[in-house]
Amino acid sequence: MLTLIALVLALLFLPSPWGAIVVVAAAVIDLIETGVFVWWSRRRRRRGPASVGVQSLVGRGGVALDRLDPGSASPGQVRVEGEIWSARASAPVDPGGQVTVAAVDGLTLEVVPARDE
């Protein structure tokens, strides 16, 4: 865009040697700007694809808000990444207990008690 503006200025308003200088300077700035944008986009791509959706919760830790019993018909609740989710556990977990998300079934998380390390 800068090169186009420089061309219009060079053709309509600037005297002979200054018009060429302005056009070359604008082209160099445009090339540098394009190189920076390409470098920036490749730098961000190296981090890998963005993790989105409920499947990105698998492996994350959370806290049980209710008692989670494996035999219970109704799911309890856990807080994962600041959000409250319905959850079922493979082993009993007391309120305040640390859990790890093992799987996602619809909008219900399947959790396991977190291992103490």
CORTAGI-V107292 format. One record per backbone hydrogen bond with DSSP energy under -1.0 kcal/mol. CO is the residue of the C=O (numbers start at 1). NH is the residue of the N-H. If there is no record, write none. Layout:
CO,NH + CO,NH
//
This chain:
1,5 + 2,6 + 3,7 + 4,8 + 5,9 + 6,10 + 7,11 + 8,12 + 9,13 + 9,14 + 15,19 + 16,20 + 17,21 + 18,22 + 19,23 + 20,24 + 21,25 + 22,26 + 23,27 + 24,28 + 25,29 + 26,30 + 27,31 + 28,32 + 29,33 + 30,34 + 31,35 + 32,36 + 33,37 + 34,38 + 35,39 + 36,40 + 37,41 + 38,42 + 39,43 + 40,44 + 41,45 + 42,46 + 45,48 + 53,56 + 54,57 + 55,58 + 57,60 + 60,101 + 62,99 + 63,79 + 64,96 + 68,93 + 76,87 + 77,65 + 77,66 + 78,85 + 79,63 + 80,83 + 83,80 + 85,78 + 86,109 + 87,76 + 88,111 + 93,68 + 94,97 + 97,64 + 98,114 + 99,62 + 100,112 + 101,59 + 103,110 + 105,108 + 108,105 + 109,88 + 110,102 + 110,103 + 111,90 + 112,100
//
